[in-house]
Structure formats: structure tokens, C-alpha cells
Amino acid sequence: MKRKFEFDEEIAECPLCNEFLSPPIHQCKNGHLACKDCCEMLKRKECPTCRAKPFAHSRNLGLEKMIESLQSACVHAPYGCTELVKLEKEKHVEDACDYRQFRCPVMSCSYTGPKREVPEHFKTLHNASVFRDPYGIRRRQFYVQWRKKLHHIVFVLDTELFLVHIHEVSEVPLLVGKWSYNHRVIMFGCSSFGNDSLKYNIEITVKSKEGVSSTSKLDDALAFNNQTIGHIWGEDNFILLPNVNPTSELTLRLNLL
């Protein structure tokens, strides 16, 4: 039977920056340690503790192996996760945890919850349309029936949660020849939940009840992370659709890259 031991976290902290040590761990000839980032700055300089040169004299392989074997409870344990996480993989594993908490990006909403519950939250509290696809599907064409006060569309594609924000501008002046007309305009912006590198192609076609169609699209666009960025309507992060009315039919083609 293997014995379990308690471990003081301070033992594995870099004495220079107080960050957790992770391999490779270098030391001076007298055994003073530093994390890999501090060591990179000091490796040709003297040890800040004993002045021995060079600082990166050797690696502490014993401590490296011990740290590689350490496990801790997932940071999302208070929400139900029972997994033990190896410390050097902690960030990556906990970002993908099913119990990770996501805040609702709607400004007036204080909800937080796991990703699997977010679509139902948007459907129930924010009157959103929700579309789901089986695991592994990252490209799909959707038919969306436009309805008044539709401000969010949630897509669950593969393992990603993708949110389309909709902002309606009722009166926008448009100059045609010598005449100025006011048009109803819809702005579509797209965001991800916690993914800083999610790219997509999106194409939206609006067909009026008279049969007139207009299409707008974005290619190779980067979805903004709604968990870290508050402002969606950037210079190149939205689609503008004119002449959308409550009887319009929307065809939305979405491809996650």
C-alpha cells in the first residue's frame, strides 16, 4: 500500500518571484534554486543569495521528479469536480474541466455556471435561440426565424460554445442618390466562452417576405473571449445587416476553424 504525504507548497516556490517551480529547475553550486523564468534571466549571472557564478550551475533532478509527481485537487472542486490534477498540467486541465465556472457576458446578469448549463440559462433568462449539434460537428448551416427582441443565439458545436450577440439599431440614415432614408439595421457580433483562439467563418443571408435577399459575411474572424473582454463591437468583429424586419428569414452558415 502506497503511503500518502502532506506537502508544504512554500517548499516548491521560487524564492525570487514566489511562483510555483516547474521543470527545468536550475540551481547554483551551493544549491540555491530558481524557477525557469528567473533562471533564464540569471543563468550567466551570479546567484542572488550567495553570489556564486554562474547561477545555472546544474539542474535539481530530484526536485523535478518530485514536483512532476505531485497532484492536487482541481480548482473547481467546490463545484463538484473530484479529479486530482498533476501540478505541471494544472492550468491546461482545469481550463477544460466540466465544472469550470463561466460568467454570463450579458452586462446586467450575474449568473455563473458550468458550460453545459449556459445554453439553458440563455434560453430561459435571455430569450435566446439555442442550436446544438453532435460531438465532432464544426460546420453547419442554420435556418433562424427572426423574431422581435432576439438578442442572442447560442450554438453548441463540437466542444465549443459559440454566442452570437445581436444589437438592433432602429433608425440609421442611408443616403441613396439625393435622398436620405432611415433604415433598420442589425449588428451581429460573435464570441466564445474562454477560448482566445477560436476562429470562424460566418455568412448571414436575410430574405424579406417580398423575396429580396441580402448577404453579409466574415471570413477567418477571431471570436472575442467574452470571459476576459467586455466590449464586443470592435472595428472588425461584427456583421452589419440592413433592412431586417420581424418577418425576415435568416440563413446562417457557421464554420468553426
N, C-alpha and C positions, 0 to 999 in steps of 0.2 A: 504493500500500500504506500503510495507516494505521500510524503508529508507536505503540508502547506505552511508557508511562512508569510509573516507580515513584512511590509517593506516601507521604509520611510522615504517619501518622494524627494525630500531635500537631498538625499544621497545622490540622486540621479539628475540634479540640476546643475547647469553650467555655473560655476562660481563667478563668472564675469557678467553674464546677461540674465541669469536665472531662468533661462529656457530649458526645457527637458532635453537631456543628452540623447543623441541618436547616432548610430554608426555612420561614418568612421569617427572614433573618439581618439584624439591625439593627446599626448602629454609631453611635458619636458622631462629631462633626465632624472629629475627629482620626484616625478610622479604627479605634478600638478596638471589638472585636466582642463579642457575647454571643449565647447560644442564645435561642430564642423564649421559653422559660420564665423565664430570668433577665431578659430584656428586658422582659417583662410586668411584672416587679416594679420595674424601674429606669427605665421609659420616661419618666417625668416627673421623675426624679431626676438627680443628677449622675453622670458617668462615674466608676466607682471607681478608674480608672487615672489620668486627667488632670483630673478634676473639671469637665469641660465639661458644660454643660446645654443642652437636655435630652439624656439619653443616647440615646434613639431618634431621632437626627437624620435618618438616611437608611438605606436598605437597600443591602446589598452584592450587587448583582445578578450581578456576575461570579462571585463565590464561590458564590452559589446555583446558577448553571448548572453550574459545575464539580462541585459535590457531587452534583447531580442525575444527572450522567453517570457517576459512579464506580460500579464494580462490584467485588465481592469474591467469593471462594469461599464457598459455603454452609457454615454452621457444622457441617453434617452430612457434609461432605466426607470425614472419616476413615472414615465408614461406607459410602462408595460413591457419594455424590452428586457429579455433575460440573457442576452448574449454577452459573452466575455470577449473583449477586443484586445488583440495584441497592440501594444502601445505604439510601435513604429507605423502601424497601419490605421491608427485610431481615426484620423481625420477623414480618410477615404471611406472607411467602413461606416462611420457614423453619419456621413453625408447621405449615404444610400440606405440608411436604416428605415424600416417601415414605420417606425414610431417617431421619426423626426417631425418636429412641430413646424408648421408653416403658418405665417400670419396672413390674414386676408388683406389683399392690396387695396381694397376699397377704403377710401380715406375715413369714412365715418364708421367703419366696422372694427371692432376689437377682437374678432374671432381668431383663435389659433387652434390648429388641429393637425392630425396626420394627413398625408397626401391623399390617401384613399377616401377620406371623408370630405375633402374640399369640393368636389363636384356637387355633392348633395347639398352642401352649405350654400353654394352659389345658386342652385336651382330653387332652394326653399326660401332663402332670405333675400336674394338679389334678383329673383325672377329671370334667371339665366336659362338659355337653351344649352343642353348638355348632349354631346355626341361621343360615343365610345366605340372602340374597335378592339378586336382580339390582340393579344400579345404578338408582337412581331410586325404589325402593320404600321408603316410610317408614311404612307402616301394614300390619299383618299380624296374623292370628290363628294362634297356635301351639298344638299339642297336645303336652304334655310328659308323658311317662310317669315318674311319681315313682319314684325308686329310693333305696335307703339310701345315706347318705354322699354325696348330691348337694349340693355346697356352692356351685356356680357354674353359671350358664347364660350363655353368650355369644351375643349377637345381632349380626349384621352386616347393618345396614340402610342402604341408600344409601351414603354415605361415612362413616357413623358406626359406631363400635364401642361397644356398649352391654352392660354387665355387670350381671347380677342376682346379688346376694350372698344366700346362704341360711344362716340361723342356726337351728338346732334347739334348742328348749327342751323337755326331756322331761317335766318334772313342774311344771305350773303349776296352782295351786289355783283352782277356779272355784266360786263359791257359787250354788247353784240352790235357791231356797226356803230350807229349814232345813238342807240338806245341802251338804257340800263335796266336790267331786270333783277329782281330778288329771287334767289334760288334756295331751296332747302338742300343742305349739304350734310353728308355723314362722313365722319372721320373714323377709320379703323386702325387701331394700334395693337401690336401683338407682344405678349410677354411670356416668360417661363417662370416656373417655381423653382428657384435655387440653381438653375443651370446658366452659367455665364457664357457658354459657348454654343448654345443651341441656334443653329441657322435653319432657315426655311425659305421656300418659295410659296407665294400665295397669289392667287388670282381670284378676283371677285367680279362677277357679271350680274348686273341689275337689269331685269326685264320688267318694263311697266305693263300695266293692264292693256295699253294700246299696242303692245308688241315691240316697243322701241327698246333696244339693248345698249348698254354701255359697259365697258370692261376696264378695270384698273388692276395693276399687278406690281408686286415687288419680287425681285429675284436675289437669291443669296443674301438675304437680310438677316441681321443678328437680332434675335429676340432679347429685349432687355430683361434683366433679372428683377422681378418685382419684389424680391425679398431684400434687395440692397439698394435699389434705385427708386426714388419716389416720383420722378417726373417722366411721363410716358411720351408726351407729344414732342419728340425731338425733330430735328430737321429732316431726317431720312427714315423715320421709324413709323410712318403711318401711310395709309391709303386714303385718298380723298374721292368720295363718290357723290356726284351731283344728281339732283332730281330724284331722290329716293322718297317714296311715299308709302303709306301703310298698306297699299295693295300691291307693292312690288314683290317680285320673286327674286331671291338671291341664290346664285350658284357659286359656291366657294370651293376652290381647289387648293388643297393644302398638302405640301410635301416637306416633311422634316428631313434635313440633310444630314 
